[in-house]
Amino acid sequence: MPGDEPVSYLVRHAKAGSRERWTEPDRDRPLTEAGRIQAEALARVLAPTTRRVMSSPYVRCVQTVAPLADAKGLRVEEDDRLAEGADPDWALGQLVAIPGSVLCTHGDVMASIVTTLADAHVPMTGGMQWAKGGTWAFTVSGGRITAGRYLSPPS
């Protein structure tokens, strides 16, 4: 991906506690210590080009991008259209609308977006991956995503 074109990022929430062992509503499941470390590392990686931070309202997603928002003096814009089971089309539009956007979502939404772009023959580097804390960096040009590159989860 050329270095001078705008980039937007799609992040899968960092490591969270076990869904099976969590007894409260799933929306309230927080990051683990390892997930908090991932969130801090993501902030360092993504801060230089971030202009906007959006997130699923699930606690684990908000916690993943909160350090980034804090570092940039931005607020986390929570939106149910990034929640589990959401239609990926809206998120795709947001990635293009404001280059420099960071959107935090769930594995199912990320998988749908990555698969849709690959099926549309957008060059995608890094394989079909969406690990917890993983990020897709998308080059935005001419009102569309022209390339994607997978960034492995920070440790």
N, CA and C atoms as an extended XYZ file, in Angstrom:
465
Properties=species:S:1:pos:R:3:atomname:S:1:resname:S:1:resid:I:1 pbc="F F F"
N         0.861       -1.171        0.000 N   MET     1
C         0.000        0.000        0.000 CA  MET     1
C         0.904        1.229        0.000 C   MET     1
N         0.693        2.130       -0.911 N   PRO     2
C         1.500        3.347       -0.926 CA  PRO     2
C         1.340        4.120        0.372 C   PRO     2
N         2.412        4.770        0.792 N   GLY     3
C         2.427        5.413        2.094 CA  GLY     3
C         1.711        6.741        2.196 C   GLY     3
N         1.418        7.407        1.079 N   ASP     4
C         0.835        8.740        1.142 CA  ASP     4
C        -0.690        8.750        1.059 C   ASP     4
N        -1.318        7.613        0.807 N   GLU     5
C        -2.767        7.575        0.697 CA  GLU     5
C        -3.388        7.413        2.084 C   GLU     5
N        -4.579        7.983        2.279 N   PRO     6
C        -5.248        7.868        3.581 CA  PRO     6
C        -5.547        6.407        3.936 C   PRO     6
N        -5.499        6.120        5.224 N   VAL     7
C        -5.752        4.776        5.726 CA  VAL     7
C        -6.800        4.851        6.834 C   VAL     7
N        -7.732        3.905        6.807 N   SER     8
C        -8.675        3.709        7.906 CA  SER     8
C        -8.447        2.315        8.460 C   SER     8
N        -8.830        2.115        9.718 N   TYR     9
C        -8.530        0.859       10.405 CA  TYR     9
C        -9.789        0.207       10.946 C   TYR     9
N        -9.836       -1.114       10.808 N   LEU    10
C       -10.894       -1.925       11.393 CA  LEU    10
C       -10.234       -2.857       12.408 C   LEU    10
N       -10.626       -2.717       13.681 N   VAL    11
C       -10.007       -3.447       14.782 CA  VAL    11
C       -11.018       -4.438       15.355 C   VAL    11
N       -10.552       -5.649       15.597 N   ARG    12
C       -11.375       -6.575       16.377 CA  ARG    12
C       -11.000       -6.361       17.841 C   ARG    12
N       -11.986       -6.328       18.706 N   HIS    13
C       -11.703       -6.087       20.124 CA  HIS    13
C       -10.585       -6.995       20.614 C   HIS    13
N        -9.860       -6.506       21.589 N   ALA    14
C        -8.752       -7.249       22.184 CA  ALA    14
C        -9.290       -8.409       23.028 C   ALA    14
N        -8.388       -9.161       23.622 N   LYS    15
C        -8.757      -10.345       24.400 CA  LYS    15
C        -9.663       -9.969       25.572 C   LYS    15
N       -10.772      -10.699       25.649 N   ALA    16
C       -11.749      -10.475       26.720 CA  ALA    16
C       -11.903      -11.762       27.526 C   ALA    16
N       -12.590      -11.654       28.634 N   GLY    17
C       -12.835      -12.827       29.467 CA  GLY    17
C       -13.658      -13.869       28.719 C   GLY    17
N       -13.697      -15.060       29.250 N   SER    18
C       -14.397      -16.184       28.647 CA  SER    18
C       -15.906      -15.933       28.556 C   SER    18
N       -16.443      -16.072       27.364 N   ARG    19
C       -17.886      -15.929       27.151 CA  ARG    19
C       -18.643      -16.984       27.962 C   ARG    19
N       -18.095      -18.199       28.012 N   GLU    20
C       -18.765      -19.296       28.701 CA  GLU    20
C       -18.798      -19.100       30.219 C   GLU    20
N       -17.774      -18.490       30.775 N   ARG    21
C       -17.712      -18.310       32.233 CA  ARG    21
C       -18.330      -17.002       32.693 C   ARG    21
N       -18.610      -16.093       31.777 N   TRP    22
C       -19.178      -14.793       32.126 CA  TRP    22
C       -20.655      -14.971       32.441 C   TRP    22
N       -21.110      -14.482       33.608 N   THR    23
C       -22.487      -14.714       34.034 CA  THR    23
C       -23.387      -13.489       33.864 C   THR    23
N       -22.820      -12.360       33.510 N   GLU    24
C       -23.600      -11.143       33.301 CA  GLU    24
C       -23.888      -10.983       31.807 C   GLU    24
N       -24.629       -9.938       31.407 N   PRO    25
C       -24.880       -9.744       29.975 CA  PRO    25
C       -23.562       -9.664       29.192 C   PRO    25
N       -23.547      -10.323       28.032 N   ASP    26
C       -22.326      -10.385       27.236 CA  ASP    26
C       -21.810       -9.001       26.847 C   ASP    26
N       -22.716       -8.049       26.661 N   ARG    27
C       -22.305       -6.682       26.304 CA  ARG    27
C       -21.374       -6.077       27.356 C   ARG    27
N       -21.452       -6.588       28.596 N   ASP    28
C       -20.684       -6.027       29.708 CA  ASP    28
C       -19.355       -6.750       29.952 C   ASP    28
N       -19.049       -7.748       29.134 N   ARG    29
C       -17.815       -8.529       29.354 CA  ARG    29
C       -16.587       -7.674       29.043 C   ARG    29
N       -15.680       -7.501       30.019 N   PRO    30
C       -14.526       -6.611       29.845 CA  PRO    30
C       -13.310       -7.335       29.268 C   PRO    30
N       -12.301       -6.533       28.964 N   LEU    31
C       -11.018       -7.071       28.540 CA  LEU    31
C       -10.322       -7.750       29.708 C   LEU    31
N        -9.486       -8.708       29.372 N   THR    32
C        -8.597       -9.309       30.364 CA  THR    32
C        -7.365       -8.408       30.494 C   THR    32
N        -6.474       -8.768       31.386 N   GLU    33
C        -5.208       -8.014       31.506 CA  GLU    33
C        -4.454       -8.049       30.182 C   GLU    33
N        -4.413       -9.214       29.541 N   ALA    34
C        -3.743       -9.316       28.234 CA  ALA    34
C        -4.430       -8.401       27.215 C   ALA    34
N        -5.739       -8.311       27.270 N   GLY    35
C        -6.481       -7.431       26.366 CA  GLY    35
C        -6.173       -5.965       26.617 C   GLY    35
N        -6.029       -5.582       27.882 N   ARG    36
C        -5.681       -4.183       28.199 CA  ARG    36
C        -4.288       -3.844       27.677 C   ARG    36
N        -3.376       -4.798       27.752 N   ILE    37
C        -2.036       -4.585       27.204 CA  ILE    37
C        -2.110       -4.422       25.687 C   ILE    37
N        -2.933       -5.259       25.032 N   GLN    38
C        -3.125       -5.120       23.589 CA  GLN    38
C        -3.696       -3.739       23.247 C   GLN    38
N        -4.664       -3.275       24.023 N   ALA    39
C        -5.299       -1.980       23.755 CA  ALA    39
C        -4.281       -0.842       23.845 C   ALA    39
N        -3.425       -0.881       24.844 N   GLU    40
C        -2.386        0.151       24.983 CA  GLU    40
C        -1.427        0.110       23.797 C   GLU    40
N        -1.057       -1.093       23.369 N   ALA    41
C        -0.147       -1.225       22.225 CA  ALA    41
C        -0.817       -0.746       20.934 C   ALA    41
N        -2.094       -1.049       20.758 N   LEU    42
C        -2.822       -0.570       19.580 CA  LEU    42
C        -2.827        0.955       19.522 C   LEU    42
N        -2.990        1.571       20.667 N   ALA    43
C        -2.998        3.036       20.715 CA  ALA    43
C        -1.688        3.597       20.166 C   ALA    43
N        -0.589        2.986       20.544 N   ARG    44
C         0.717        3.471       20.057 CA  ARG    44
C         0.860        3.279       18.547 C   ARG    44
N         0.359        2.168       18.036 N   VAL    45
C         0.486        1.861       16.607 CA  VAL    45
C        -0.416        2.756       15.754 C   VAL    45
N        -1.644        2.972       16.200 N   LEU    46
C        -2.640        3.647       15.362 CA  LEU    46
C        -2.709        5.159       15.570 C   LEU    46
N        -2.170        5.667       16.651 N   ALA    47
C        -2.312        7.088       16.977 CA  ALA    47
C        -1.827        8.053       15.890 C   ALA    47
N        -0.718        7.783       15.209 N   PRO    48
C        -0.208        8.798       14.275 CA  PRO    48
C        -1.202        9.252       13.200 C   PRO    48
N        -2.070        8.369       12.737 N   THR    49
C        -2.965        8.755       11.636 CA  THR    49
C        -4.438        8.797       12.015 C   THR    49
N        -4.766        8.577       13.285 N   THR    50
C        -6.168        8.506       13.708 CA  THR    50
C        -6.802        9.886       13.803 C   THR    50
N        -7.992       10.004       13.182 N   ARG    51
C        -8.771       11.243       13.233 CA  ARG    51
C       -10.129       11.044       13.893 C   ARG    51
N       -10.568        9.786       13.975 N   ARG    52
C       -11.891        9.487       14.523 CA  ARG    52
C       -11.848        8.089       15.112 C   ARG    52
N       -12.546        7.879       16.248 N   VAL    53
C       -12.586        6.569       16.896 CA  VAL    53
C       -14.041        6.187       17.123 C   VAL    53
N       -14.445        5.053       16.530 N   MET    54
C       -15.800        4.537       16.685 CA  MET    54
C       -15.724        3.119       17.227 C   MET    54
N       -16.789        2.700       17.920 N   SER    55
C       -16.770        1.376       18.533 CA  SER    55
C       -18.169        0.816       18.697 C   SER    55
N       -18.234       -0.496       18.652 N   SER    56
C       -19.406       -1.198       19.150 CA  SER    56
C       -19.575       -0.763       20.606 C   SER    56
N       -20.810       -0.677       21.106 N   PRO    57
C       -20.997       -0.275       22.499 CA  PRO    57
C       -20.650       -1.365       23.512 C   PRO    57
N       -20.289       -2.562       23.063 N   TYR    58
C       -19.890       -3.617       23.987 CA  TYR    58
C       -18.656       -3.149       24.753 C   TYR    58
N       -18.626       -3.416       26.054 N   VAL    59
C       -17.549       -2.936       26.917 CA  VAL    59
C       -16.176       -3.317       26.367 C   VAL    59
N       -16.013       -4.543       25.918 N   ARG    60
C       -14.698       -4.983       25.447 CA  ARG    60
C       -14.227       -4.206       24.227 C   ARG    60
N       -15.142       -3.772       23.391 N   CYS    61
C       -14.764       -2.968       22.218 CA  CYS    61
C       -14.372       -1.549       22.644 C   CYS    61
N       -15.195       -0.948       23.475 N   VAL    62
C       -14.896        0.409       23.940 CA  VAL    62
C       -13.559        0.425       24.667 C   VAL    62
N       -13.322       -0.574       25.523 N   GLN    63
C       -12.056       -0.632       26.247 CA  GLN    63
C       -10.862       -0.816       25.307 C   GLN    63
N       -11.074       -1.460       24.175 N   THR    64
C        -9.984       -1.683       23.219 CA  THR    64
C        -9.502       -0.378       22.606 C   THR    64
N       -10.419        0.543       22.304 N   VAL    65
C       -10.017        1.785       21.630 CA  VAL    65
C        -9.963        3.001       22.557 C   VAL    65
N       -10.342        2.836       23.825 N   ALA    66
C       -10.296        3.966       24.762 CA  ALA    66
C        -8.888        4.541       24.915 C   ALA    66
N        -7.837        3.728       25.046 N   PRO    67
C        -6.494        4.324       25.154 CA  PRO    67
C        -6.107        5.137       23.920 C   PRO    67
N        -6.529        4.695       22.748 N   LEU    68
C        -6.263        5.435       21.516 CA  LEU    68
C        -6.997        6.770       21.528 C   LEU    68
N        -8.273        6.739       21.858 N   ALA    69
C        -9.053        7.974       21.917 CA  ALA    69
C        -8.448        8.942       22.926 C   ALA    69
N        -8.069        8.439       24.090 N   ASP    70
C        -7.446        9.288       25.115 CA  ASP    70
C        -6.159        9.917       24.592 C   ASP    70
N        -5.339        9.121       23.919 N   ALA    71
C        -4.061        9.617       23.405 CA  ALA    71
C        -4.255       10.719       22.362 C   ALA    71
N        -5.353       10.643       21.637 N   LYS    72
C        -5.633       11.616       20.576 CA  LYS    72
C        -6.537       12.759       21.025 C   LYS    72
N        -7.025       12.713       22.258 N   GLY    73
C        -7.953       13.735       22.730 CA  GLY    73
C        -9.302       13.652       22.037 C   GLY    73
N        -9.697       12.434       21.665 N   LEU    74
C       -10.979       12.203       20.988 CA  LEU    74
C       -11.900       11.432       21.916 C   LEU    74
N       -13.168       11.428       21.584 N   ARG    75
C       -14.098       10.580       22.321 CA  ARG    75
C       -14.366        9.332       21.488 C   ARG    75
N       -14.700        8.245       22.162 N   VAL    76
C       -15.101        7.023       21.474 CA  VAL    76
C       -16.568        7.180       21.097 C   VAL    76
N       -16.858        7.154       19.810 N   GLU    77
C       -18.237        7.233       19.315 CA  GLU    77
C       -18.801        5.819       19.288 C   GLU    77
N       -19.719        5.533       20.199 N   GLU    78
C       -20.314        4.200       20.268 CA  GLU    78
C       -21.490        4.105       19.302 C   GLU    78
N       -21.580        2.971       18.586 N   ASP    79
C       -22.660        2.793       17.623 CA  ASP    79
C       -23.042        1.316       17.550 C   ASP    79
N       -24.334        1.033       17.733 N   ASP    80
C       -24.833       -0.344       17.665 CA  ASP    80
C       -24.604       -0.985       16.302 C   ASP    80
N       -24.374       -0.183       15.272 N   ARG    81
C       -24.153       -0.737       13.933 CA  ARG    81
C       -22.767       -1.369       13.800 C   ARG    81
N       -21.986       -1.359       14.900 N   LEU    82
C       -20.709       -2.084       14.948 CA  LEU    82
C       -20.775       -3.282       15.898 C   LEU    82
N       -21.957       -3.527       16.465 N   ALA    83
C       -22.137       -4.614       17.436 CA  ALA    83
C       -22.147       -5.976       16.742 C   ALA    83
N       -22.070       -7.033       17.551 N   GLU    84
C       -22.149       -8.387       16.998 CA  GLU    84
C       -23.421       -8.522       16.171 C   GLU    84
N       -23.291       -9.203       15.036 N   GLY    85
C       -24.442       -9.452       14.190 CA  GLY    85
C       -24.852       -8.287       13.308 C   GLY    85
N       -24.120       -7.182       13.354 N   ALA    86
C       -24.477       -5.991       12.575 CA  ALA    86
C       -24.207       -6.208       11.083 C   ALA    86
N       -24.926       -5.459       10.271 N   ASP    87
C       -24.725       -5.467        8.819 CA  ASP    87
C       -23.396       -4.782        8.513 C   ASP    87
N       -22.482       -5.439        7.821 N   PRO    88
C       -21.161       -4.858        7.581 CA  PRO    88
C       -21.158       -3.665        6.620 C   PRO    88
N       -22.216       -3.477        5.859 N   ASP    89
C       -22.230       -2.396        4.865 CA  ASP    89
C       -22.071       -1.017        5.495 C   ASP    89
N       -22.708       -0.788        6.633 N   TRP    90
C       -22.594        0.517        7.282 CA  TRP    90
C       -21.145        0.778        7.683 C   TRP    90
N       -20.499       -0.208        8.298 N   ALA    91
C       -19.099       -0.042        8.718 CA  ALA    91
C       -18.197        0.213        7.519 C   ALA    91
N       -18.426       -0.489        6.427 N   LEU    92
C       -17.635       -0.246        5.216 CA  LEU    92
C       -17.752        1.208        4.783 C   LEU    92
N       -18.947        1.745        4.824 N   GLY    93
C       -19.157        3.149        4.460 CA  GLY    93
C       -18.422        4.105        5.382 C   GLY    93
N       -18.376        3.784        6.661 N   GLN    94
C       -17.677        4.648        7.621 CA  GLN    94
C       -16.164        4.627        7.401 C   GLN    94
N       -15.630        3.472        7.027 N   LEU    95
C       -14.188        3.373        6.765 CA  LEU    95
C       -13.780        4.287        5.618 C   LEU    95
N       -14.669        4.469        4.659 N   VAL    96
C       -14.386        5.307        3.491 CA  VAL    96
C       -14.721        6.767        3.764 C   VAL    96
N       -15.764        7.014        4.536 N   ALA    97
C       -16.280        8.375        4.733 CA  ALA    97
C       -15.247        9.319        5.323 C   ALA    97
N       -14.534        8.867        6.322 N   ILE    98
C       -13.534        9.713        6.987 CA  ILE    98
C       -12.232        8.917        7.085 C   ILE    98
N       -11.347        9.074        6.090 N   PRO    99
C       -10.052        8.406        6.206 CA  PRO    99
C        -9.379        8.816        7.515 C   PRO    99
N        -8.721        7.861        8.133 N   GLY   100
C        -8.152        8.093        9.455 CA  GLY   100
C        -9.079        7.614       10.550 C   GLY   100
N       -10.194        7.005       10.152 N   SER   101
C       -11.129        6.447       11.125 CA  SER   101
C       -10.605        5.130       11.665 C   SER   101
N       -10.895        4.869       12.936 N   VAL   102
C       -10.632        3.581       13.559 CA  VAL   102
C       -11.972        3.076       14.054 C   VAL   102
N       -12.377        1.897       13.583 N   LEU   103
C       -13.630        1.282       13.989 CA  LEU   103
C       -13.313       -0.007       14.722 C   LEU   103
N       -13.872       -0.182       15.907 N   CYS   104
C       -13.675       -1.407       16.674 CA  CYS   104
C       -14.972       -2.203       16.667 C   CYS   104
N       -14.857       -3.482       16.304 N   THR   105
C       -16.023       -4.324       16.168 CA  THR   105
C       -15.706       -5.739       16.624 C   THR   105
N       -16.531       -6.679       16.200 N   HIS   106
C       -16.445       -8.074       16.614 CA  HIS   106
C       -15.999       -8.948       15.452 C   HIS   106
N       -15.627      -10.171       15.768 N   GLY   107
C       -15.101      -11.075       14.759 CA  GLY   107
C       -16.029      -11.323       13.592 C   GLY   107
N       -17.336      -11.462       13.851 N   ASP   108
C       -18.262      -11.747       12.757 CA  ASP   108
C       -18.367      -10.575       11.780 C   ASP   108
N       -18.386       -9.364       12.297 N   VAL   109
C       -18.484       -8.185       11.437 CA  VAL   109
C       -17.183       -8.012       10.655 C   VAL   109
N       -16.048       -8.166       11.332 N   MET   110
C       -14.765       -8.043       10.644 CA  MET   110
C       -14.645       -9.091        9.540 C   MET   110
N       -15.004      -10.334        9.837 N   ALA   111
C       -14.926      -11.399        8.840 CA  ALA   111
C       -15.785      -11.079        7.623 C   ALA   111
N       -16.983      -10.559        7.841 N   SER   112
C       -17.869      -10.202        6.722 CA  SER   112
C       -17.265       -9.109        5.855 C   SER   112
N       -16.678       -8.109        6.484 N   ILE   113
C       -16.079       -6.999        5.735 CA  ILE   113
C       -14.882       -7.480        4.931 C   ILE   113
N       -14.000       -8.226        5.569 N   VAL   114
C       -12.798       -8.712        4.883 CA  VAL   114
C       -13.179       -9.639        3.728 C   VAL   114
N       -14.126      -10.527        3.958 N   THR   115
C       -14.568      -11.443        2.914 CA  THR   115
C       -15.210      -10.685        1.752 C   THR   115
N       -16.038       -9.697        2.071 N   THR   116
C       -16.683       -8.889        1.029 CA  THR   116
C       -15.647       -8.184        0.163 C   THR   116
N       -14.642       -7.592        0.797 N   LEU   117
C       -13.601       -6.891        0.031 CA  LEU   117
C       -12.788       -7.866       -0.814 C   LEU   117
N       -12.430       -9.014       -0.247 N   ALA   118
C       -11.674      -10.012       -1.007 CA  ALA   118
C       -12.489      -10.521       -2.196 C   ALA   118
N       -13.784      -10.751       -1.975 N   ASP   119
C       -14.653      -11.201       -3.063 CA  ASP   119
C       -14.784      -10.155       -4.169 C   ASP   119
N       -14.615       -8.878       -3.797 N   ALA   120
C       -14.678       -7.788       -4.780 CA  ALA   120
C       -13.310       -7.546       -5.428 C   ALA   120
N       -12.363       -8.441       -5.164 N   HIS   121
C       -11.023       -8.391       -5.755 CA  HIS   121
C       -10.195       -7.205       -5.291 C   HIS   121
N       -10.474       -6.707       -4.084 N   VAL   122
C        -9.612       -5.695       -3.472 CA  VAL   122
C        -8.358       -6.434       -3.014 C   VAL   122
N        -7.172       -5.959       -3.369 N   PRO   123
C        -5.948       -6.639       -2.913 CA  PRO   123
C        -5.865       -6.635       -1.385 C   PRO   123
N        -5.747       -7.828       -0.811 N   MET   124
C        -5.716       -7.990        0.635 CA  MET   124
C        -4.439       -8.747        0.998 C   MET   124
N        -3.586       -8.128        1.796 N   THR   125
C        -2.323       -8.724        2.202 CA  THR   125
C        -2.432       -9.237        3.630 C   THR   125
N        -2.042      -10.486        3.841 N   GLY   126
C        -2.021      -11.018        5.196 CA  GLY   126
C        -2.980      -12.158        5.425 C   GLY   126
N        -3.688      -12.574        4.404 N   GLY   127
C        -4.590      -13.703        4.558 CA  GLY   127
C        -5.906      -13.316        5.220 C   GLY   127
N        -6.775      -14.263        5.283 N   MET   128
C        -8.101      -14.047        5.854 CA  MET   128
C        -8.005      -14.249        7.361 C   MET   128
N        -7.704      -13.164        8.082 N   GLN   129
C        -7.495      -13.249        9.523 CA  GLN   129
C        -8.305      -12.173       10.239 C   GLN   129
N        -8.696      -12.486       11.470 N   TRP   130
C        -9.394      -11.519       12.319 CA  TRP   130
C        -9.264      -11.927       13.778 C   TRP   130
N        -8.037      -12.129       14.217 N   ALA   131
C        -7.762      -12.498       15.603 CA  ALA   131
C        -8.128      -11.363       16.553 C   ALA   131
N        -8.383      -11.702       17.805 N   LYS   132
C        -8.686      -10.681       18.808 CA  LYS   132
C        -7.504       -9.718       18.916 C   LYS   132
N        -7.793       -8.432       18.790 N   GLY   133
C        -6.750       -7.412       18.806 CA  GLY   133
C        -6.116       -7.202       17.450 C   GLY   133
N        -6.511       -7.988       16.453 N   GLY   134
C        -5.993       -7.820       15.094 CA  GLY   134
C        -6.645       -6.622       14.416 C   GLY   134
N        -5.951       -6.079       13.431 N   THR   135
C        -6.411       -4.865       12.753 CA  THR   135
C        -6.224       -5.009       11.256 C   THR   135
N        -7.200       -4.529       10.510 N   TRP   136
C        -7.051       -4.381        9.065 CA  TRP   136
C        -6.847       -2.904        8.766 C   TRP   136
N        -5.776       -2.591        8.059 N   ALA   137
C        -5.494       -1.232        7.598 CA  ALA   137
C        -5.945       -1.160        6.154 C   ALA   137
N        -6.861       -0.253        5.867 N   PHE   138
C        -7.423       -0.129        4.521 CA  PHE   138
C        -7.006        1.187        3.881 C   PHE   138
N        -6.413        1.098        2.699 N   THR   139
C        -6.104        2.290        1.921 CA  THR   139
C        -7.404        2.791        1.303 C   THR   139
N        -7.652        4.093        1.438 N   VAL   140
C        -8.866        4.707        0.924 CA  VAL   140
C        -8.474        5.687       -0.172 C   VAL   140
N        -9.039        5.508       -1.349 N   SER   141
C        -8.732        6.385       -2.479 CA  SER   141
C        -9.953        6.485       -3.389 C   SER   141
N       -10.260        7.693       -3.806 N   GLY   142
C       -11.385        7.877       -4.718 CA  GLY   142
C       -12.709        7.416       -4.157 C   GLY   142
N       -12.892        7.531       -2.841 N   GLY   143
C       -14.165        7.157       -2.225 CA  GLY   143
C       -14.377        5.669       -2.085 C   GLY   143
N       -13.292        4.893       -2.154 N   ARG   144
C       -13.440        3.446       -1.971 CA  ARG   144
C       -12.177        2.863       -1.356 C   ARG   144
N       -12.312        1.655       -0.846 N   ILE   145
C       -11.155        0.942       -0.307 CA  ILE   145
C       -10.443        0.283       -1.471 C   ILE   145
N        -9.155        0.572       -1.596 N   THR   146
C        -8.393        0.042       -2.730 CA  THR   146
C        -7.404       -1.053       -2.342 C   THR   146
N        -7.131       -1.226       -1.061 N   ALA   147
C        -6.230       -2.276       -0.602 CA  ALA   147
C        -6.405       -2.473        0.908 C   ALA   147
N        -6.067       -3.662        1.363 N   GLY   148
C        -6.117       -3.966        2.783 CA  GLY   148
C        -4.857       -4.704        3.196 C   GLY   148
N        -4.444       -4.451        4.426 N   ARG   149
C        -3.260       -5.117        4.979 CA  ARG   149
C        -3.557       -5.495        6.417 C   ARG   149
N        -3.346       -6.768        6.749 N   TYR   150
C        -3.610       -7.251        8.100 CA  TYR   150
C        -2.433       -6.950        9.006 C   TYR   150
N        -2.740       -6.400       10.178 N   LEU   151
C        -1.746       -6.132       11.220 CA  LEU   151
C        -2.030       -7.098       12.360 C   LEU   151
N        -1.103       -7.963       12.653 N   SER   152
C        -1.280       -8.944       13.717 CA  SER   152
C        -1.513       -8.261       15.056 C   SER   152
N        -2.202       -8.942       15.968 N   PRO   153
C        -2.448       -8.350       17.289 CA  PRO   153
C        -1.139       -8.003       17.981 C   PRO   153
N        -1.095       -6.841       18.604 N   PRO   154
C         0.103       -6.500       19.378 CA  PRO   154
C         0.142       -7.341       20.643 C   PRO   154
N         1.332       -7.508       21.179 N   SER   155
C         1.418       -8.298       22.416 CA  SER   155
C         1.865       -7.423       23.559 C   SER   155
